Amino acid sequence: IVNKVFALTKPSNSTTYSAQSLNKRESVVIALSKVKTSNKAPSNALARTLLNFESDETFKGILTTLRKNADLEIFTERL
């Protein structure tokens, strides 16, 4: 759910909505009405965490694309 919230676009004049399925029978509706920013300078730890999060999402996207487009050949005699 947290990943879904941070992936939403920042709302300007109206609330931004999204949904996340928890299982076959339950879902969560997310409504993001505003984003608060701090006047304090961001810490290096927070910057590293956000960069890691972005890198993880990029890597997951690459893996998903590779899996969709991959031609796999299984050599059962080598298993």
mmCIF file of the N, C-alpha and C atoms, coordinates in Angstrom:
data_MODEL
# 
_entry.id   MODEL 
# 
loop_
_atom_site.group_PDB 
_atom_site.id 
_atom_site.type_symbol 
_atom_site.label_atom_id 
_atom_site.label_alt_id 
_atom_site.label_comp_id 
_atom_site.label_asym_id 
_atom_site.label_entity_id 
_atom_site.label_seq_id 
_atom_site.pdbx_PDB_ins_code 
_atom_site.Cartn_x 
_atom_site.Cartn_y 
_atom_site.Cartn_z 
_atom_site.occupancy 
_atom_site.B_iso_or_equiv 
_atom_site.pdbx_formal_charge 
_atom_site.auth_seq_id 
_atom_site.auth_comp_id 
_atom_site.auth_asym_id 
_atom_site.auth_atom_id 
_atom_site.pdbx_PDB_model_num 
ATOM 1   N N  . ILE A 1 1  ? 0.836   -1.189  0.000   1.00 0.00 ? 1  ILE A N  1 
ATOM 2   C CA . ILE A 1 1  ? 0.000   0.000   0.000   1.00 0.00 ? 1  ILE A CA 1 
ATOM 3   C C  . ILE A 1 1  ? 0.878   1.249   0.000   1.00 0.00 ? 1  ILE A C  1 
ATOM 4   N N  . VAL A 1 2  ? 1.937   1.222   0.769   1.00 0.00 ? 2  VAL A N  1 
ATOM 5   C CA . VAL A 1 2  ? 2.838   2.379   0.838   1.00 0.00 ? 2  VAL A CA 1 
ATOM 6   C C  . VAL A 1 2  ? 3.427   2.680   -0.538  1.00 0.00 ? 2  VAL A C  1 
ATOM 7   N N  . ASN A 1 3  ? 3.854   1.646   -1.250  1.00 0.00 ? 3  ASN A N  1 
ATOM 8   C CA . ASN A 1 3  ? 4.403   1.846   -2.597  1.00 0.00 ? 3  ASN A CA 1 
ATOM 9   C C  . ASN A 1 3  ? 3.374   2.487   -3.518  1.00 0.00 ? 3  ASN A C  1 
ATOM 10  N N  . LYS A 1 4  ? 2.123   2.070   -3.385  1.00 0.00 ? 4  LYS A N  1 
ATOM 11  C CA . LYS A 1 4  ? 1.050   2.615   -4.220  1.00 0.00 ? 4  LYS A CA 1 
ATOM 12  C C  . LYS A 1 4  ? 0.832   4.093   -3.913  1.00 0.00 ? 4  LYS A C  1 
ATOM 13  N N  . VAL A 1 5  ? 0.858   4.463   -2.633  1.00 0.00 ? 5  VAL A N  1 
ATOM 14  C CA . VAL A 1 5  ? 0.662   5.865   -2.242  1.00 0.00 ? 5  VAL A CA 1 
ATOM 15  C C  . VAL A 1 5  ? 1.781   6.735   -2.802  1.00 0.00 ? 5  VAL A C  1 
ATOM 16  N N  . PHE A 1 6  ? 3.027   6.294   -2.663  1.00 0.00 ? 6  PHE A N  1 
ATOM 17  C CA . PHE A 1 6  ? 4.147   7.094   -3.142  1.00 0.00 ? 6  PHE A CA 1 
ATOM 18  C C  . PHE A 1 6  ? 4.231   7.142   -4.663  1.00 0.00 ? 6  PHE A C  1 
ATOM 19  N N  . ALA A 1 7  ? 3.549   6.227   -5.343  1.00 0.00 ? 7  ALA A N  1 
ATOM 20  C CA . ALA A 1 7  ? 3.528   6.240   -6.808  1.00 0.00 ? 7  ALA A CA 1 
ATOM 21  C C  . ALA A 1 7  ? 2.471   7.194   -7.364  1.00 0.00 ? 7  ALA A C  1 
ATOM 22  N N  . LEU A 1 8  ? 1.557   7.666   -6.516  1.00 0.00 ? 8  LEU A N  1 
ATOM 23  C CA . LEU A 1 8  ? 0.498   8.570   -6.967  1.00 0.00 ? 8  LEU A CA 1 
ATOM 24  C C  . LEU A 1 8  ? 1.064   9.934   -7.344  1.00 0.00 ? 8  LEU A C  1 
ATOM 25  N N  . THR A 1 9  ? 0.402   10.589  -8.288  1.00 0.00 ? 9  THR A N  1 
ATOM 26  C CA . THR A 1 9  ? 0.806   11.950  -8.633  1.00 0.00 ? 9  THR A CA 1 
ATOM 27  C C  . THR A 1 9  ? 0.365   12.905  -7.532  1.00 0.00 ? 9  THR A C  1 
ATOM 28  N N  . LYS A 1 10 ? 1.135   13.942  -7.341  1.00 0.00 ? 10 LYS A N  1 
ATOM 29  C CA . LYS A 1 10 ? 0.825   14.939  -6.316  1.00 0.00 ? 10 LYS A CA 1 
ATOM 30  C C  . LYS A 1 10 ? -0.446  15.685  -6.718  1.00 0.00 ? 10 LYS A C  1 
ATOM 31  N N  . PRO A 1 11 ? -1.453  15.704  -5.845  1.00 0.00 ? 11 PRO A N  1 
ATOM 32  C CA . PRO A 1 11 ? -2.702  16.386  -6.195  1.00 0.00 ? 11 PRO A CA 1 
ATOM 33  C C  . PRO A 1 11 ? -2.513  17.901  -6.220  1.00 0.00 ? 11 PRO A C  1 
ATOM 34  N N  . SER A 1 12 ? -3.156  18.561  -7.178  1.00 0.00 ? 12 SER A N  1 
ATOM 35  C CA . SER A 1 12 ? -3.061  20.019  -7.237  1.00 0.00 ? 12 SER A CA 1 
ATOM 36  C C  . SER A 1 12 ? -4.363  20.658  -6.764  1.00 0.00 ? 12 SER A C  1 
ATOM 37  N N  . ASN A 1 13 ? -5.440  20.449  -7.488  1.00 0.00 ? 13 ASN A N  1 
ATOM 38  C CA . ASN A 1 13 ? -6.720  21.055  -7.112  1.00 0.00 ? 13 ASN A CA 1 
ATOM 39  C C  . ASN A 1 13 ? -7.733  20.052  -6.591  1.00 0.00 ? 13 ASN A C  1 
ATOM 40  N N  . SER A 1 14 ? -7.509  18.782  -6.874  1.00 0.00 ? 14 SER A N  1 
ATOM 41  C CA . SER A 1 14 ? -8.470  17.766  -6.445  1.00 0.00 ? 14 SER A CA 1 
ATOM 42  C C  . SER A 1 14 ? -7.737  16.544  -5.910  1.00 0.00 ? 14 SER A C  1 
ATOM 43  N N  . THR A 1 15 ? -8.472  15.679  -5.279  1.00 0.00 ? 15 THR A N  1 
ATOM 44  C CA . THR A 1 15 ? -7.920  14.471  -4.681  1.00 0.00 ? 15 THR A CA 1 
ATOM 45  C C  . THR A 1 15 ? -7.538  13.471  -5.769  1.00 0.00 ? 15 THR A C  1 
ATOM 46  N N  . THR A 1 16 ? -6.420  12.778  -5.563  1.00 0.00 ? 16 THR A N  1 
ATOM 47  C CA . THR A 1 16 ? -5.972  11.719  -6.462  1.00 0.00 ? 16 THR A CA 1 
ATOM 48  C C  . THR A 1 16 ? -6.374  10.383  -5.856  1.00 0.00 ? 16 THR A C  1 
ATOM 49  N N  . TYR A 1 17 ? -6.942  9.499   -6.672  1.00 0.00 ? 17 TYR A N  1 
ATOM 50  C CA . TYR A 1 17 ? -7.433  8.211   -6.182  1.00 0.00 ? 17 TYR A CA 1 
ATOM 51  C C  . TYR A 1 17 ? -6.678  7.057   -6.828  1.00 0.00 ? 17 TYR A C  1 
ATOM 52  N N  . SER A 1 18 ? -6.621  5.959   -6.070  1.00 0.00 ? 18 SER A N  1 
ATOM 53  C CA . SER A 1 18 ? -6.059  4.716   -6.579  1.00 0.00 ? 18 SER A CA 1 
ATOM 54  C C  . SER A 1 18 ? -6.667  3.576   -5.767  1.00 0.00 ? 18 SER A C  1 
ATOM 55  N N  . ALA A 1 19 ? -6.375  2.352   -6.158  1.00 0.00 ? 19 ALA A N  1 
ATOM 56  C CA . ALA A 1 19 ? -6.882  1.185   -5.430  1.00 0.00 ? 19 ALA A CA 1 
ATOM 57  C C  . ALA A 1 19 ? -5.803  0.119   -5.390  1.00 0.00 ? 19 ALA A C  1 
ATOM 58  N N  . GLN A 1 20 ? -5.845  -0.689  -4.351  1.00 0.00 ? 20 GLN A N  1 
ATOM 59  C CA . GLN A 1 20 ? -4.889  -1.778  -4.184  1.00 0.00 ? 20 GLN A CA 1 
ATOM 60  C C  . GLN A 1 20 ? -5.656  -3.009  -3.737  1.00 0.00 ? 20 GLN A C  1 
ATOM 61  N N  . SER A 1 21 ? -5.466  -4.109  -4.434  1.00 0.00 ? 21 SER A N  1 
ATOM 62  C CA . SER A 1 21 ? -6.106  -5.368  -4.061  1.00 0.00 ? 21 SER A CA 1 
ATOM 63  C C  . SER A 1 21 ? -5.272  -6.042  -2.978  1.00 0.00 ? 21 SER A C  1 
ATOM 64  N N  . LEU A 1 22 ? -5.922  -6.428  -1.883  1.00 0.00 ? 22 LEU A N  1 
ATOM 65  C CA . LEU A 1 22 ? -5.231  -7.122  -0.800  1.00 0.00 ? 22 LEU A CA 1 
ATOM 66  C C  . LEU A 1 22 ? -5.272  -8.630  -1.000  1.00 0.00 ? 22 LEU A C  1 
ATOM 67  N N  . ASN A 1 23 ? -6.398  -9.114  -1.479  1.00 0.00 ? 23 ASN A N  1 
ATOM 68  C CA . ASN A 1 23 ? -6.577  -10.524 -1.807  1.00 0.00 ? 23 ASN A CA 1 
ATOM 69  C C  . ASN A 1 23 ? -7.780  -10.627 -2.743  1.00 0.00 ? 23 ASN A C  1 
ATOM 70  N N  . LYS A 1 24 ? -8.324  -11.817 -2.938  1.00 0.00 ? 24 LYS A N  1 
ATOM 71  C CA . LYS A 1 24 ? -9.423  -11.986 -3.892  1.00 0.00 ? 24 LYS A CA 1 
ATOM 72  C C  . LYS A 1 24 ? -10.701 -11.279 -3.462  1.00 0.00 ? 24 LYS A C  1 
ATOM 73  N N  . ARG A 1 25 ? -10.864 -11.029 -2.160  1.00 0.00 ? 25 ARG A N  1 
ATOM 74  C CA . ARG A 1 25 ? -12.123 -10.463 -1.675  1.00 0.00 ? 25 ARG A CA 1 
ATOM 75  C C  . ARG A 1 25 ? -11.988 -9.077  -1.066  1.00 0.00 ? 25 ARG A C  1 
ATOM 76  N N  . GLU A 1 26 ? -10.778 -8.596  -0.865  1.00 0.00 ? 26 GLU A N  1 
ATOM 77  C CA . GLU A 1 26 ? -10.595 -7.311  -0.192  1.00 0.00 ? 26 GLU A CA 1 
ATOM 78  C C  . GLU A 1 26 ? -9.707  -6.379  -1.015  1.00 0.00 ? 26 GLU A C  1 
ATOM 79  N N  . SER A 1 27 ? -10.123 -5.126  -1.052  1.00 0.00 ? 27 SER A N  1 
ATOM 80  C CA . SER A 1 27 ? -9.351  -4.086  -1.731  1.00 0.00 ? 27 SER A CA 1 
ATOM 81  C C  . SER A 1 27 ? -9.352  -2.832  -0.873  1.00 0.00 ? 27 SER A C  1 
ATOM 82  N N  . VAL A 1 28 ? -8.395  -1.975  -1.120  1.00 0.00 ? 28 VAL A N  1 
ATOM 83  C CA . VAL A 1 28 ? -8.288  -0.713  -0.407  1.00 0.00 ? 28 VAL A CA 1 
ATOM 84  C C  . VAL A 1 28 ? -8.359  0.409   -1.434  1.00 0.00 ? 28 VAL A C  1 
ATOM 85  N N  . VAL A 1 29 ? -9.171  1.425   -1.149  1.00 0.00 ? 29 VAL A N  1 
ATOM 86  C CA . VAL A 1 29 ? -9.227  2.617   -1.985  1.00 0.00 ? 29 VAL A CA 1 
ATOM 87  C C  . VAL A 1 29 ? -8.373  3.683   -1.308  1.00 0.00 ? 29 VAL A C  1 
ATOM 88  N N  . ILE A 1 30 ? -7.488  4.296   -2.068  1.00 0.00 ? 30 ILE A N  1 
ATOM 89  C CA . ILE A 1 30 ? -6.572  5.303   -1.539  1.00 0.00 ? 30 ILE A CA 1 
ATOM 90  C C  . ILE A 1 30 ? -6.973  6.663   -2.095  1.00 0.00 ? 30 ILE A C  1 
ATOM 91  N N  . ALA A 1 31 ? -7.136  7.630   -1.208  1.00 0.00 ? 31 ALA A N  1 
ATOM 92  C CA . ALA A 1 31 ? -7.457  9.002   -1.607  1.00 0.00 ? 31 ALA A CA 1 
ATOM 93  C C  . ALA A 1 31 ? -6.367  9.920   -1.064  1.00 0.00 ? 31 ALA A C  1 
ATOM 94  N N  . LEU A 1 32 ? -5.607  10.531  -1.954  1.00 0.00 ? 32 LEU A N  1 
ATOM 95  C CA . LEU A 1 32 ? -4.533  11.450  -1.571  1.00 0.00 ? 32 LEU A CA 1 
ATOM 96  C C  . LEU A 1 32 ? -5.008  12.866  -1.859  1.00 0.00 ? 32 LEU A C  1 
ATOM 97  N N  . SER A 1 33 ? -5.231  13.635  -0.789  1.00 0.00 ? 33 SER A N  1 
ATOM 98  C CA . SER A 1 33 ? -5.793  14.976  -0.966  1.00 0.00 ? 33 SER A CA 1 
ATOM 99  C C  . SER A 1 33 ? -4.733  16.077  -0.967  1.00 0.00 ? 33 SER A C  1 
ATOM 100 N N  . LYS A 1 34 ? -3.626  15.860  -0.257  1.00 0.00 ? 34 LYS A N  1 
ATOM 101 C CA . LYS A 1 34 ? -2.558  16.852  -0.282  1.00 0.00 ? 34 LYS A CA 1 
ATOM 102 C C  . LYS A 1 34 ? -1.261  16.218  0.184   1.00 0.00 ? 34 LYS A C  1 
ATOM 103 N N  . VAL A 1 35 ? -0.171  16.886  -0.145  1.00 0.00 ? 35 VAL A N  1 
ATOM 104 C CA . VAL A 1 35 ? 1.156   16.445  0.259   1.00 0.00 ? 35 VAL A CA 1 
ATOM 105 C C  . VAL A 1 35 ? 1.786   17.578  1.045   1.00 0.00 ? 35 VAL A C  1 
ATOM 106 N N  . LYS A 1 36 ? 2.209   17.286  2.263   1.00 0.00 ? 36 LYS A N  1 
ATOM 107 C CA . LYS A 1 36 ? 2.862   18.296  3.092   1.00 0.00 ? 36 LYS A CA 1 
ATOM 108 C C  . LYS A 1 36 ? 4.366   18.201  2.891   1.00 0.00 ? 36 LYS A C  1 
ATOM 109 N N  . THR A 1 37 ? 5.001   19.343  2.790   1.00 0.00 ? 37 THR A N  1 
ATOM 110 C CA . THR A 1 37 ? 6.454   19.374  2.686   1.00 0.00 ? 37 THR A CA 1 
ATOM 111 C C  . THR A 1 37 ? 7.023   20.078  3.908   1.00 0.00 ? 37 THR A C  1 
ATOM 112 N N  . SER A 1 38 ? 8.216   19.705  4.254   1.00 0.00 ? 38 SER A N  1 
ATOM 113 C CA . SER A 1 38 ? 8.883   20.269  5.419   1.00 0.00 ? 38 SER A CA 1 
ATOM 114 C C  . SER A 1 38 ? 9.784   21.423  4.998   1.00 0.00 ? 38 SER A C  1 
ATOM 115 N N  . ASN A 1 39 ? 9.966   22.374  5.899   1.00 0.00 ? 39 ASN A N  1 
ATOM 116 C CA . ASN A 1 39 ? 10.895  23.476  5.657   1.00 0.00 ? 39 ASN A CA 1 
ATOM 117 C C  . ASN A 1 39 ? 12.335  23.072  5.959   1.00 0.00 ? 39 ASN A C  1 
ATOM 118 N N  . LYS A 1 40 ? 12.499  21.952  6.643   1.00 0.00 ? 40 LYS A N  1 
ATOM 119 C CA . LYS A 1 40 ? 13.831  21.476  7.000   1.00 0.00 ? 40 LYS A CA 1 
ATOM 120 C C  . LYS A 1 40 ? 14.500  20.837  5.781   1.00 0.00 ? 40 LYS A C  1 
ATOM 121 N N  . ALA A 1 41 ? 15.810  20.935  5.754   1.00 0.00 ? 41 ALA A N  1 
ATOM 122 C CA . ALA A 1 41 ? 16.565  20.279  4.688   1.00 0.00 ? 41 ALA A CA 1 
ATOM 123 C C  . ALA A 1 41 ? 16.462  18.767  4.870   1.00 0.00 ? 41 ALA A C  1 
ATOM 124 N N  . PRO A 1 42 ? 16.296  18.024  3.790   1.00 0.00 ? 42 PRO A N  1 
ATOM 125 C CA . PRO A 1 42 ? 16.173  16.568  3.922   1.00 0.00 ? 42 PRO A CA 1 
ATOM 126 C C  . PRO A 1 42 ? 17.480  15.955  4.418   1.00 0.00 ? 42 PRO A C  1 
ATOM 127 N N  . SER A 1 43 ? 17.338  14.918  5.197   1.00 0.00 ? 43 SER A N  1 
ATOM 128 C CA . SER A 1 43 ? 18.528  14.244  5.719   1.00 0.00 ? 43 SER A CA 1 
ATOM 129 C C  . SER A 1 43 ? 19.105  13.338  4.637   1.00 0.00 ? 43 SER A C  1 
ATOM 130 N N  . ASN A 1 44 ? 20.367  13.042  4.762   1.00 0.00 ? 44 ASN A N  1 
ATOM 131 C CA . ASN A 1 44 ? 21.013  12.138  3.808   1.00 0.00 ? 44 ASN A CA 1 
ATOM 132 C C  . ASN A 1 44 ? 20.406  10.751  3.874   1.00 0.00 ? 44 ASN A C  1 
ATOM 133 N N  . ALA A 1 45 ? 20.012  10.314  5.071   1.00 0.00 ? 45 ALA A N  1 
ATOM 134 C CA . ALA A 1 45 ? 19.416  8.988   5.223   1.00 0.00 ? 45 ALA A CA 1 
ATOM 135 C C  . ALA A 1 45 ? 18.107  8.897   4.450   1.00 0.00 ? 45 ALA A C  1 
ATOM 136 N N  . LEU A 1 46 ? 17.290  9.941   4.531   1.00 0.00 ? 46 LEU A N  1 
ATOM 137 C CA . LEU A 1 46 ? 16.022  9.948   3.801   1.00 0.00 ? 46 LEU A CA 1 
ATOM 138 C C  . LEU A 1 46 ? 16.275  9.937   2.298   1.00 0.00 ? 46 LEU A C  1 
ATOM 139 N N  . ALA A 1 47 ? 17.223  10.709  1.849   1.00 0.00 ? 47 ALA A N  1 
ATOM 140 C CA . ALA A 1 47 ? 17.548  10.745  0.419   1.00 0.00 ? 47 ALA A CA 1 
ATOM 141 C C  . ALA A 1 47 ? 18.007  9.376   -0.070  1.00 0.00 ? 47 ALA A C  1 
ATOM 142 N N  . ARG A 1 48 ? 18.845  8.701   0.725   1.00 0.00 ? 48 ARG A N  1 
ATOM 143 C CA . ARG A 1 48 ? 19.307  7.359   0.355   1.00 0.00 ? 48 ARG A CA 1 
ATOM 144 C C  . ARG A 1 48 ? 18.148  6.382   0.321   1.00 0.00 ? 48 ARG A C  1 
ATOM 145 N N  . THR A 1 49 ? 17.244  6.470   1.307   1.00 0.00 ? 49 THR A N  1 
ATOM 146 C CA . THR A 1 49 ? 16.086  5.579   1.358   1.00 0.00 ? 49 THR A CA 1 
ATOM 147 C C  . THR A 1 49 ? 15.203  5.771   0.132   1.00 0.00 ? 49 THR A C  1 
ATOM 148 N N  . LEU A 1 50 ? 14.929  7.007   -0.224  1.00 0.00 ? 50 LEU A N  1 
ATOM 149 C CA . LEU A 1 50 ? 14.097  7.278   -1.393  1.00 0.00 ? 50 LEU A CA 1 
ATOM 150 C C  . LEU A 1 50 ? 14.779  6.820   -2.679  1.00 0.00 ? 50 LEU A C  1 
ATOM 151 N N  . LEU A 1 51 ? 16.081  7.010   -2.771  1.00 0.00 ? 51 LEU A N  1 
ATOM 152 C CA . LEU A 1 51 ? 16.815  6.555   -3.942  1.00 0.00 ? 51 LEU A CA 1 
ATOM 153 C C  . LEU A 1 51 ? 16.776  5.036   -4.045  1.00 0.00 ? 51 LEU A C  1 
ATOM 154 N N  . ASN A 1 52 ? 16.937  4.353   -2.905  1.00 0.00 ? 52 ASN A N  1 
ATOM 155 C CA . ASN A 1 52 ? 16.852  2.891   -2.896  1.00 0.00 ? 52 ASN A CA 1 
ATOM 156 C C  . ASN A 1 52 ? 15.470  2.427   -3.320  1.00 0.00 ? 52 ASN A C  1 
ATOM 157 N N  . PHE A 1 53 ? 14.435  3.105   -2.829  1.00 0.00 ? 53 PHE A N  1 
ATOM 158 C CA . PHE A 1 53 ? 13.061  2.768   -3.195  1.00 0.00 ? 53 PHE A CA 1 
ATOM 159 C C  . PHE A 1 53 ? 12.875  2.905   -4.706  1.00 0.00 ? 53 PHE A C  1 
ATOM 160 N N  . GLU A 1 54 ? 13.338  4.015   -5.260  1.00 0.00 ? 54 GLU A N  1 
ATOM 161 C CA . GLU A 1 54 ? 13.209  4.247   -6.700  1.00 0.00 ? 54 GLU A CA 1 
ATOM 162 C C  . GLU A 1 54 ? 13.999  3.209   -7.489  1.00 0.00 ? 54 GLU A C  1 
ATOM 163 N N  . SER A 1 55 ? 15.197  2.880   -7.018  1.00 0.00 ? 55 SER A N  1 
ATOM 164 C CA . SER A 1 55 ? 16.021  1.873   -7.692  1.00 0.00 ? 55 SER A CA 1 
ATOM 165 C C  . SER A 1 55 ? 15.354  0.511   -7.660  1.00 0.00 ? 55 SER A C  1 
ATOM 166 N N  . ASP A 1 56 ? 14.764  0.152   -6.516  1.00 0.00 ? 56 ASP A N  1 
ATOM 167 C CA . ASP A 1 56 ? 14.062  -1.127  -6.395  1.00 0.00 ? 56 ASP A CA 1 
ATOM 168 C C  . ASP A 1 56 ? 12.896  -1.202  -7.370  1.00 0.00 ? 56 ASP A C  1 
ATOM 169 N N  . GLU A 1 57 ? 12.122  -0.127  -7.471  1.00 0.00 ? 57 GLU A N  1 
ATOM 170 C CA . GLU A 1 57 ? 10.972  -0.113  -8.379  1.00 0.00 ? 57 GLU A CA 1 
ATOM 171 C C  . GLU A 1 57 ? 11.429  -0.206  -9.832  1.00 0.00 ? 57 GLU A C  1 
ATOM 172 N N  . THR A 1 58 ? 12.511  0.467   -10.165 1.00 0.00 ? 58 THR A N  1 
ATOM 173 C CA . THR A 1 58 ? 13.052  0.397   -11.524 1.00 0.00 ? 58 THR A CA 1 
ATOM 174 C C  . THR A 1 58 ? 13.513  -1.018  -11.836 1.00 0.00 ? 58 THR A C  1 
ATOM 175 N N  . PHE A 1 59 ? 14.212  -1.639  -10.894 1.00 0.00 ? 59 PHE A N  1 
ATOM 176 C CA . PHE A 1 59 ? 14.696  -3.004  -11.071 1.00 0.00 ? 59 PHE A CA 1 
ATOM 177 C C  . PHE A 1 59 ? 13.531  -3.974  -11.231 1.00 0.00 ? 59 PHE A C  1 
ATOM 178 N N  . LYS A 1 60 ? 12.477  -3.811  -10.415 1.00 0.00 ? 60 LYS A N  1 
ATOM 179 C CA . LYS A 1 60 ? 11.301  -4.675  -10.537 1.00 0.00 ? 60 LYS A CA 1 
ATOM 180 C C  . LYS A 1 60 ? 10.659  -4.519  -11.908 1.00 0.00 ? 60 LYS A C  1 
ATOM 181 N N  . GLY A 1 61 ? 10.605  -3.301  -12.408 1.00 0.00 ? 61 GLY A N  1 
ATOM 182 C CA . GLY A 1 61 ? 10.047  -3.054  -13.734 1.00 0.00 ? 61 GLY A CA 1 
ATOM 183 C C  . GLY A 1 61 ? 10.856  -3.723  -14.829 1.00 0.00 ? 61 GLY A C  1 
ATOM 184 N N  . ILE A 1 62 ? 12.172  -3.657  -14.704 1.00 0.00 ? 62 ILE A N  1 
ATOM 185 C CA . ILE A 1 62 ? 13.043  -4.307  -15.683 1.00 0.00 ? 62 ILE A CA 1 
ATOM 186 C C  . ILE A 1 62 ? 12.843  -5.815  -15.647 1.00 0.00 ? 62 ILE A C  1 
ATOM 187 N N  . LEU A 1 63 ? 12.799  -6.398  -14.456 1.00 0.00 ? 63 LEU A N  1 
ATOM 188 C CA . LEU A 1 63 ? 12.584  -7.841  -14.335 1.00 0.00 ? 63 LEU A CA 1 
ATOM 189 C C  . LEU A 1 63 ? 11.245  -8.260  -14.923 1.00 0.00 ? 63 LEU A C  1 
ATOM 190 N N  . THR A 1 64 ? 10.204  -7.483  -14.663 1.00 0.00 ? 64 THR A N  1 
ATOM 191 C CA . THR A 1 64 ? 8.881   -7.795  -15.206 1.00 0.00 ? 64 THR A CA 1 
ATOM 192 C C  . THR A 1 64 ? 8.916   -7.789  -16.725 1.00 0.00 ? 64 THR A C  1 
ATOM 193 N N  . THR A 1 65 ? 9.553   -6.783  -17.306 1.00 0.00 ? 65 THR A N  1 
ATOM 194 C CA . THR A 1 65 ? 9.669   -6.699  -18.766 1.00 0.00 ? 65 THR A CA 1 
ATOM 195 C C  . THR A 1 65 ? 10.458  -7.875  -19.322 1.00 0.00 ? 65 THR A C  1 
ATOM 196 N N  . LEU A 1 66 ? 11.554  -8.214  -18.674 1.00 0.00 ? 66 LEU A N  1 
ATOM 197 C CA . LEU A 1 66 ? 12.365  -9.343  -19.136 1.00 0.00 ? 66 LEU A CA 1 
ATOM 198 C C  . LEU A 1 66 ? 11.588  -10.648 -19.066 1.00 0.00 ? 66 LEU A C  1 
ATOM 199 N N  . ARG A 1 67 ? 10.837  -10.850 -17.996 1.00 0.00 ? 67 ARG A N  1 
ATOM 200 C CA . ARG A 1 67 ? 10.055  -12.085 -17.857 1.00 0.00 ? 67 ARG A CA 1 
ATOM 201 C C  . ARG A 1 67 ? 8.977   -12.183 -18.927 1.00 0.00 ? 67 ARG A C  1 
ATOM 202 N N  . LYS A 1 68 ? 8.359   -11.067 -19.264 1.00 0.00 ? 68 LYS A N  1 
ATOM 203 C CA . LYS A 1 68 ? 7.311   -11.071 -20.292 1.00 0.00 ? 68 LYS A CA 1 
ATOM 204 C C  . LYS A 1 68 ? 7.887   -11.384 -21.672 1.00 0.00 ? 68 LYS A C  1 
ATOM 205 N N  . ASN A 1 69 ? 9.097   -10.927 -21.921 1.00 0.00 ? 69 ASN A N  1 
ATOM 206 C CA . ASN A 1 69 ? 9.682   -11.050 -23.257 1.00 0.00 ? 69 ASN A CA 1 
ATOM 207 C C  . ASN A 1 69 ? 10.706  -12.174 -23.378 1.00 0.00 ? 69 ASN A C  1 
ATOM 208 N N  . ALA A 1 70 ? 10.906  -12.939 -22.326 1.00 0.00 ? 70 ALA A N  1 
ATOM 209 C CA . ALA A 1 70 ? 11.953  -13.959 -22.330 1.00 0.00 ? 70 ALA A CA 1 
ATOM 210 C C  . ALA A 1 70 ? 11.483  -15.242 -23.015 1.00 0.00 ? 70 ALA A C  1 
ATOM 211 N N  . ASP A 1 71 ? 12.393  -15.866 -23.745 1.00 0.00 ? 71 ASP A N  1 
ATOM 212 C CA . ASP A 1 71 ? 12.181  -17.203 -24.289 1.00 0.00 ? 71 ASP A CA 1 
ATOM 213 C C  . ASP A 1 71 ? 13.058  -18.135 -23.465 1.00 0.00 ? 71 ASP A C  1 
ATOM 214 N N  . LEU A 1 72 ? 12.424  -18.988 -22.681 1.00 0.00 ? 72 LEU A N  1 
ATOM 215 C CA . LEU A 1 72 ? 13.166  -19.872 -21.790 1.00 0.00 ? 72 LEU A CA 1 
ATOM 216 C C  . LEU A 1 72 ? 13.211  -21.281 -22.357 1.00 0.00 ? 72 LEU A C  1 
ATOM 217 N N  . GLU A 1 73 ? 14.350  -21.915 -22.206 1.00 0.00 ? 73 GLU A N  1 
ATOM 218 C CA . GLU A 1 73 ? 14.496  -23.309 -22.589 1.00 0.00 ? 73 GLU A CA 1 
ATOM 219 C C  . GLU A 1 73 ? 15.029  -24.045 -21.368 1.00 0.00 ? 73 GLU A C  1 
ATOM 220 N N  . ILE A 1 74 ? 14.313  -25.069 -20.942 1.00 0.00 ? 74 ILE A N  1 
ATOM 221 C CA . ILE A 1 74 ? 14.701  -25.814 -19.744 1.00 0.00 ? 74 ILE A CA 1 
ATOM 222 C C  . ILE A 1 74 ? 15.368  -27.114 -20.173 1.00 0.00 ? 74 ILE A C  1 
ATOM 223 N N  . PHE A 1 75 ? 16.562  -27.317 -19.696 1.00 0.00 ? 75 PHE A N  1 
ATOM 224 C CA . PHE A 1 75 ? 17.306  -28.539 -19.964 1.00 0.00 ? 75 PHE A CA 1 
ATOM 225 C C  . PHE A 1 75 ? 17.111  -29.475 -18.775 1.00 0.00 ? 75 PHE A C  1 
ATOM 226 N N  . THR A 1 76 ? 16.102  -30.338 -18.853 1.00 0.00 ? 76 THR A N  1 
ATOM 227 C CA . THR A 1 76 ? 15.753  -31.201 -17.719 1.00 0.00 ? 76 THR A CA 1 
ATOM 228 C C  . THR A 1 76 ? 16.864  -32.180 -17.373 1.00 0.00 ? 76 THR A C  1 
ATOM 229 N N  . GLU A 1 77 ? 17.669  -32.555 -18.344 1.00 0.00 ? 77 GLU A N  1 
ATOM 230 C CA . GLU A 1 77 ? 18.752  -33.499 -18.054 1.00 0.00 ? 77 GLU A CA 1 
ATOM 231 C C  . GLU A 1 77 ? 19.836  -32.868 -17.184 1.00 0.00 ? 77 GLU A C  1 
ATOM 232 N N  . ARG A 1 78 ? 19.834  -31.562 -17.066 1.00 0.00 ? 78 ARG A N  1 
ATOM 233 C CA . ARG A 1 78 ? 20.835  -30.881 -16.238 1.00 0.00 ? 78 ARG A CA 1 
ATOM 234 C C  . ARG A 1 78 ? 20.304  -30.511 -14.862 1.00 0.00 ? 78 ARG A C  1 
ATOM 235 N N  . LEU A 1 79 ? 19.060  -30.855 -14.602 1.00 0.00 ? 79 LEU A N  1 
ATOM 236 C CA . LEU A 1 79 ? 18.475  -30.519 -13.295 1.00 0.00 ? 79 LEU A CA 1 
ATOM 237 C C  . LEU A 1 79 ? 18.847  -31.536 -12.250 1.00 0.00 ? 79 LEU A C  1 
# 
